[in-house]
Amino acid sequence: MISLKHKSISGLFWSFTESTANQIVQFIIGIILARLLSPKEFGIIGMITVFIAISQSFIDSGFSQALIRKTDCNQRDYTTVFYFNLLVGILFYLILFVFAADISQFYNEPILEDLIKILGIGLILNAFAIVQRTILVKNIDFKLQAKITLSSSVLSGVIAIILAFKGFGVWSLAIRTVLNQLFISLFLWINNSWFPTFEFSVKSFKELFSFGSRLLASGLIYTVYRNIFYLIIGKFFSATELGFYNQADRFSGMPSQNINFSVERVTYPTLSKLQNQPSNLKSGYKRILKSITLINFIVMLGIAAIAQPMILTLIGNKWLPSVPYLQLLCIVNMTLPLHSLNLNLLKVKGRSDLFLKLEIIKIIIAIPVILVGIFMGIKAMIVGMIFSSFIAYFINSYYSSKLIDYSVSEQFKDILPNFVISLFVAIIVFIMQIFIPISAFFKLIISIPIGFGIAIIFSNLFNIDGYTEIKNIIKELIWKKRVQTPEHS
């Protein structure tokens, strides 16, 4: 029998592989589309983001998290959630369809009306796939998800590029999104053995909703917080400025969200299995915290250091105004895995009430940031986001620390060496950008291996715990591969 530790490491590997490979594909496709399309066209799609994201939160309603946490799920539980998700998906598509004209008038962009009606179809497609995906997550089976996600990204991306070449403009972005959701849903159903039966259990619904309802409210608040800035920029500035912000958010968010998404998906079901083993739960959490923050800090501060040559090389001069947004957003996204790890503990311990409370505090903190953005501009708003993200982290860690006896000061002490090493590497790389008189392309090519090389050397030199943990995980994967090889030979 495969141990929980080995299964978790394998799950983390495949989750990270799926997320990384998918992000690389999405990144390459995004670069091609950014060169073919204008900032305004990306900004127009960004205007719809908040409405689609909020609708998606209602569709899930926290049920997927409730299913993952429940240790004895049965067919009735899965079927009940499936029918509820589908019903809500259809309902919210109809709501968006009816209010599409009003949203279009809000932004004063006529094309939004038709775009919303097309993009909204993705809500129904996602509703079909939530339970199928949840079952794979619950089983820590990310290998199949990796194949499905990557295949869907490639197929939808290639079609979008062809459409962009043919002059479809913003529609190539919209069609890409819907097709990606269609392919994912289709492949999940083809490759998963679960099918719904003709039953709906009120008892199952109440049991799952009692936990999931608070996560629904929390998810809504988080979704609004993550996407409200798109709405503010789209309304009070221009589609072009939103396009610049969109690209900066994509470049900064891709690695941090990739790391965060992978860790969150694997650690939640894994730590849930340890929820009644306090010492093991704390030990596992500390190991994850140290290794993940080292990776995320190095990557985020590194991207901030090479922001200008990266933008110039990959998507061209027309996107240069997005550079300062990118550098500031990298600092914001440094805390993303920290938030998720602390909040995951609350879910593992069944404290969805406290989870909701912290999300409410987070949105309250964001209100002055929004006002700063409206009156002082986008850069000032992102600076405000930096301060609010760090404040929110300390609040989250304070409450989660009470559950596993892992104080804020102890957490800070564990991650401080990671930050110092990462900042040192970023400063060296940034100075290189200033004083080496070569093209943006060669600056980018040289900076990346040098930055990682310096990070590895100093992590070894100072015996950084997070680096040691990463090496141990890699050794575990290699050992597991060697052990399994004779069985298949």
C-alpha positions in Angstrom: 0.0 0.0 0.0 1.3 3.4 -0.9 2.0 5.5 2.2 0.3 8.9 2.6 3.7 10.6 2.5 4.7 9.0 -0.8 1.2 9.6 -2.3 1.4 13.2 -1.2 4.9 13.7 -2.7 3.7 12.1 -5.9 0.6 14.2 -5.9 2.6 17.4 -5.3 4.9 16.4 -8.2 2.1 15.8 -10.6 0.1 18.8 -9.4 3.1 21.0 -9.9 3.8 19.4 -13.2 0.3 19.9 -14.4 0.2 23.5 -13.2 3.7 24.3 -14.5 3.2 22.7 -17.9 -0.2 24.3 -18.3 1.1 27.7 -17.3 4.0 27.3 -19.7 1.6 26.5 -22.5 -0.7 29.3 -21.5 2.2 31.6 -21.2 3.5 30.8 -24.7 0.1 31.2 -26.2 -0.5 34.4 -24.3 2.8 35.8 -25.7 1.8 35.0 -29.2 -1.7 36.5 -28.7 -0.2 39.6 -27.0 1.9 40.2 -30.1 -1.1 39.8 -32.4 -3.7 41.7 -30.4 -3.7 45.1 -28.7 -3.7 46.0 -24.9 -7.3 47.3 -25.3 -8.6 43.9 -26.5 -7.0 42.2 -23.4 -8.5 45.0 -21.3 -12.0 44.3 -22.6 -11.8 40.7 -21.6 -10.5 41.8 -18.2 -13.7 43.9 -17.7 -15.7 40.7 -17.6 -13.4 38.8 -15.3 -15.0 39.8 -12.0 -18.6 38.8 -13.1 -17.5 35.4 -14.4 -15.4 34.8 -11.3 -18.2 35.7 -8.9 -20.7 33.5 -10.7 -18.2 30.6 -10.6 -17.9 30.9 -6.8 -21.6 30.5 -6.5 -21.6 27.4 -8.7 -19.1 25.6 -6.5 -20.6 26.9 -3.3 -17.8 25.3 -1.2 -19.1 21.8 -1.9 -15.9 20.6 -3.5 -14.0 21.5 -0.4 -16.6 19.9 1.8 -16.4 16.7 -0.3 -12.6 16.6 0.0 -12.7 17.1 3.7 -15.4 14.4 4.3 -13.7 11.0 4.8 -16.7 8.8 3.9 -18.3 10.3 0.8 -20.8 8.1 -1.0 -22.6 8.1 -4.4 -25.5 10.1 -3.0 -23.1 12.9 -1.8 -21.4 13.2 -5.2 -24.7 13.1 -7.1 -26.4 15.7 -4.9 -23.5 18.1 -5.4 -23.4 17.5 -9.2 -27.1 18.4 -9.7 -26.8 21.4 -7.4 -23.8 22.7 -9.3 -25.4 22.2 -12.7 -28.6 24.0 -11.6 -26.7 27.0 -10.2 -24.5 27.1 -13.3 -27.5 27.4 -15.6 -29.1 29.9 -13.3 -26.1 32.2 -13.3 -25.7 31.9 -17.0 -29.2 33.2 -17.4 -28.5 36.0 -14.9 -25.5 37.1 -16.9 -27.4 36.8 -20.2 -30.2 39.1 -18.9 -27.8 41.7 -17.4 -25.2 41.6 -20.3 -26.5 44.9 -21.8 -26.4 46.6 -18.4 -22.8 45.5 -17.8 -21.9 46.7 -21.3 -23.4 50.2 -20.5 -21.6 50.3 -17.2 -18.2 50.1 -19.0 -19.5 51.9 -22.1 -18.2 49.1 -24.3 -20.9 47.8 -26.6 -19.1 44.6 -27.6 -19.2 43.4 -24.0 -22.9 42.4 -24.3 -22.2 39.6 -26.8 -18.9 38.6 -25.2 -20.6 38.0 -21.9 -23.3 35.8 -23.5 -20.6 33.6 -25.0 -18.2 33.6 -22.1 -21.0 32.7 -19.7 -21.4 29.3 -21.4 -18.2 28.4 -19.6 -20.1 28.5 -16.3 -22.3 25.6 -17.3 -19.3 23.7 -18.7 -17.4 24.1 -15.4 -20.5 23.0 -13.4 -20.4 19.7 -15.3 -16.8 19.1 -14.3 -16.6 20.1 -10.7 -17.4 16.8 -9.1 -15.3 14.9 -11.6 -12.3 17.1 -10.7 -13.0 16.9 -7.0 -12.9 13.1 -7.0 -9.5 13.1 -8.6 -8.3 15.7 -6.1 -9.7 13.7 -3.2 -7.8 10.6 -4.5 -4.6 12.8 -4.9 -4.6 11.7 -8.6 -3.1 14.7 -10.4 -1.4 12.7 -13.1 -4.6 12.3 -15.1 -5.5 16.0 -14.4 -2.1 17.0 -15.8 -2.8 15.3 -19.1 -6.3 16.7 -19.3 -5.4 20.2 -18.5 -2.4 20.3 -20.8 -4.3 18.8 -23.7 -7.1 21.3 -23.3 -4.8 24.3 -23.1 -2.9 23.2 -26.3 -6.0 22.6 -28.3 -7.9 25.8 -27.3 -4.7 27.9 -27.6 -3.9 26.8 -31.1 -7.4 27.5 -32.2 -7.2 31.0 -30.6 -4.0 31.8 -32.4 -5.4 30.8 -35.7 -8.5 33.0 -35.0 -6.2 35.9 -34.0 -4.3 35.5 -37.3 -7.6 35.6 -39.2 -8.5 38.9 -37.6 -11.1 37.8 -35.0 -9.5 40.2 -32.4 -11.0 40.0 -28.9 -13.2 37.1 -30.0 -10.2 34.9 -30.3 -9.6 35.4 -26.5 -13.2 34.7 -25.6 -13.5 31.5 -27.8 -10.2 30.3 -26.3 -11.6 30.5 -22.8 -14.9 28.7 -23.7 -13.1 25.9 -25.7 -10.6 25.3 -22.9 -13.5 24.8 -20.4 -15.3 22.5 -23.0 -12.2 20.3 -23.6 -11.5 20.0 -19.8 -15.1 19.0 -19.0 -15.2 16.5 -21.9 -11.9 14.8 -21.1 -12.8 14.6 -17.4 -16.0 12.7 -18.2 -14.3 10.4 -20.7 -11.4 9.5 -18.4 -13.3 9.3 -15.0 -15.4 6.3 -14.1 -17.9 8.2 -11.9 -21.4 9.0 -13.2 -24.4 10.5 -11.4 -27.5 8.6 -10.5 -31.0 9.8 -10.4 -31.2 10.9 -6.8 -30.9 14.0 -4.7 -30.4 13.8 -1.0 -31.5 16.7 1.2 -29.6 15.2 4.1 -26.4 15.1 2.1 -27.0 18.7 0.9 -27.5 20.0 4.4 -24.5 18.2 5.8 -22.2 19.4 3.1 -23.7 22.9 2.9 -23.2 23.4 6.6 -19.5 23.4 6.1 -19.5 24.6 2.5 -21.8 27.6 3.0 -19.1 29.5 5.0 -16.5 28.6 2.4 -19.0 29.9 -0.3 -19.2 33.3 1.5 -15.4 33.3 2.0 -14.8 32.4 -1.6 -17.0 35.1 -2.8 -15.2 37.7 -0.7 -11.8 36.4 -1.9 -13.0 36.4 -5.5 -14.3 40.0 -5.2 -11.0 41.0 -3.6 -8.9 39.4 -6.3 -11.0 40.8 -9.1 -12.4 44.1 -7.9 -9.3 45.9 -9.2 -10.2 44.9 -12.7 -13.6 46.5 -12.3 -12.1 49.7 -10.8 -9.5 50.1 -13.5 -12.0 49.3 -16.3 -14.5 51.8 -15.0 -12.3 54.7 -13.9 -9.5 54.4 -16.4 -9.5 52.8 -19.8 -9.5 49.4 -21.5 -5.9 50.0 -22.6 -4.7 50.7 -19.0 -6.6 47.6 -17.9 -4.8 45.7 -20.6 -1.5 46.8 -19.2 -2.5 45.8 -15.7 -3.9 42.5 -17.1 -0.6 41.5 -18.6 1.3 42.5 -15.5 -1.0 40.5 -13.3 -0.6 37.5 -15.7 3.2 37.7 -15.6 3.4 38.1 -11.9 0.5 35.7 -11.1 1.5 32.8 -13.3 4.4 31.5 -11.1 2.9 32.4 -7.7 -0.5 31.0 -8.5 1.0 28.0 -10.0 3.0 27.3 -6.8 0.0 28.2 -4.7 -2.5 26.2 -6.7 -0.4 23.1 -6.6 0.4 23.2 -2.9 -3.2 24.1 -1.9 -4.7 21.2 -3.9 -2.3 18.6 -2.5 -1.9 19.9 1.1 -5.6 20.3 1.8 -6.5 16.6 1.3 -3.2 15.5 2.8 -3.4 17.6 5.9 -7.1 16.7 6.2 -5.9 13.1 6.8 -3.7 14.4 9.6 -6.3 16.6 11.3 -6.4 14.4 14.4 -2.6 14.1 14.7 -1.5 17.5 16.1 2.3 16.9 16.1 2.3 15.4 12.6 0.1 18.2 11.3 2.4 20.9 12.7 5.5 19.2 11.4 4.0 18.7 7.9 2.9 22.3 7.8 6.3 23.7 8.8 8.0 21.6 6.1 5.6 22.9 3.4 5.9 26.5 4.6 9.7 26.6 4.5 10.1 25.0 1.1 7.3 26.8 -0.7 8.1 30.3 0.6 11.8 29.9 -0.6 10.6 29.0 -4.1 8.0 31.7 -4.3 10.2 34.5 -2.8 13.1 33.7 -5.2 10.8 33.6 -8.3 8.7 36.7 -7.4 11.6 39.0 -6.5 13.5 37.6 -9.5 10.7 38.5 -11.9 10.6 41.9 -10.4 14.3 42.3 -11.1 14.1 41.2 -14.8 10.7 42.8 -15.5 11.8 45.2 -18.2 13.9 42.9 -20.4 11.2 40.2 -20.0 8.4 42.4 -21.2 10.5 43.9 -24.1 11.7 40.5 -25.2 8.5 38.5 -24.9 5.7 40.8 -25.9 7.3 43.9 -27.3 7.6 47.7 -26.8 3.8 48.3 -26.9 3.5 46.6 -23.5 6.3 48.6 -21.8 3.9 50.6 -19.6 3.1 47.4 -17.8 6.6 47.0 -16.3 6.1 49.1 -13.1 2.7 47.3 -12.5 4.5 44.0 -12.9 7.3 44.8 -10.4 4.8 46.0 -7.7 2.4 43.0 -8.3 5.3 40.6 -7.8 5.6 41.9 -4.2 1.9 41.5 -3.7 2.0 37.9 -4.9 4.9 37.0 -2.6 2.4 36.5 0.2 -0.1 34.4 -1.9 1.0 30.9 -0.8 1.3 32.2 2.8 -2.4 33.2 2.8 -3.5 29.9 1.3 -1.4 27.7 3.7 -2.7 29.5 6.8 -6.3 29.4 5.5 -6.0 25.7 4.6 -5.3 25.0 8.2 -8.7 26.5 9.1 -10.5 24.4 6.6 -8.6 21.2 7.8 -9.7 22.0 11.4 -13.3 22.6 10.2 -13.2 26.3 11.2 -15.0 27.6 8.1 -16.6 30.2 10.4 -13.2 31.7 11.2 -12.2 31.4 7.5 -15.2 33.6 6.6 -14.3 36.1 9.4 -10.8 36.5 8.0 -12.0 37.0 4.5 -14.4 39.8 5.7 -11.5 41.5 7.5 -9.5 41.2 4.2 -12.2 43.0 2.2 -12.5 45.7 4.8 -8.7 46.3 4.6 -9.1 46.5 0.8 -11.6 49.4 0.8 -9.1 52.2 1.4 -6.8 50.6 -1.2 -9.7 50.9 -3.8 -10.3 54.5 -2.9 -6.5 55.2 -3.2 -6.7 53.7 -6.7 -9.6 55.8 -7.8 -8.1 59.1 -6.6 -4.4 58.6 -6.9 -3.9 56.1 -9.8 -3.1 52.5 -10.5 0.5 52.5 -9.1 -0.7 53.9 -5.8 -3.4 51.3 -5.7 -0.9 48.4 -6.1 1.3 49.9 -3.4 -1.8 49.8 -1.2 -2.4 46.2 -2.2 1.2 45.4 -0.9 0.5 46.8 2.5 -3.0 45.1 2.8 -1.6 41.7 1.7 1.1 41.8 4.5 -1.4 42.9 7.1 -3.8 40.1 6.0 -1.0 37.6 6.3 -0.2 38.5 9.9 -3.9 38.3 10.8 -4.3 34.9 9.0 -1.2 33.5 10.7 -2.3 34.7 14.1 -5.5 32.7 14.0 -4.1 29.6 12.4 -1.2 29.5 14.8 -3.7 28.9 17.6 -4.8 25.6 16.0 -1.4 23.9 15.7 0.7 25.8 18.3 2.8 27.5 15.7 3.1 31.1 16.6 3.4 34.1 14.3 6.9 34.8 15.5 7.9 31.2 14.9 6.5 31.3 11.4 8.3 34.6 10.7 11.5 33.2 12.0 11.2 30.2 9.7 10.6 32.2 6.5 12.9 35.2 7.2 16.0 33.4 5.8 14.1 32.6 2.6 13.3 36.3 2.2 16.8 37.5 2.8 18.4 35.0 0.3 15.7 35.9 -2.3 16.2 39.7 -1.8 20.0 39.4 -2.1 19.6 37.4 -5.4 17.1 39.9 -6.8 19.4 42.9 -6.0 22.3 41.3 -7.8 20.2 40.5 -10.8 18.7 44.0 -10.9 22.2 45.6 -10.8 23.2 43.4 -13.7 20.3 44.9 -15.7 21.6 48.4 -15.2 25.3 48.0 -15.7 25.6 45.3 -18.4 25.3 47.0 -21.9 23.6 44.3 -23.9 20.2 43.8 -25.5 17.1 43.1 -23.5 17.0 39.5 -24.9 20.5 38.7 -23.7 19.9 40.3 -20.3 16.9 38.0 -19.9 18.8 34.9 -21.0 21.8 35.6 -18.8 19.9 36.8 -15.7 17.8 33.7 -15.1 20.5 31.0 -14.8 22.8 33.4 -12.8 20.0 34.2 -10.4 19.1 30.6 -9.8 22.8 29.7 -9.5 23.4 32.3 -6.8 20.3 31.2 -5.0 21.4 27.6 -4.9 25.0 28.5 -3.8 23.9 30.7 -0.9 21.1 28.3 0.2 23.7 25.6 0.4 26.2 27.9 2.1 23.8 29.0 4.8 22.1 25.6 5.1 18.6 27.1 4.5 15.9 24.7 5.8 13.6 25.3 2.9 16.3 24.3 0.4 17.1 21.2 2.3 13.5 20.2 2.3 13.2 20.7 -1.5 16.3 18.5 -2.0 14.7 15.8 0.2 11.5 15.9 -1.8 13.4 15.5 -5.0 15.4 12.6 -3.5 12.1 11.0 -2.5 10.8 11.3 -6.0 14.0 9.8 -7.5 14.0 7.0 -5.0 10.4 6.2 -5.6 11.0 6.1 -9.4 13.9 3.7 -9.0 11.9 1.4 -6.7 9.0 1.3 -9.2 11.1 0.8 -12.3 11.9 -2.9 -11.8 8.1 -3.6 -11.3 7.5 -2.4 -14.9 10.5 -3.9 -16.5 
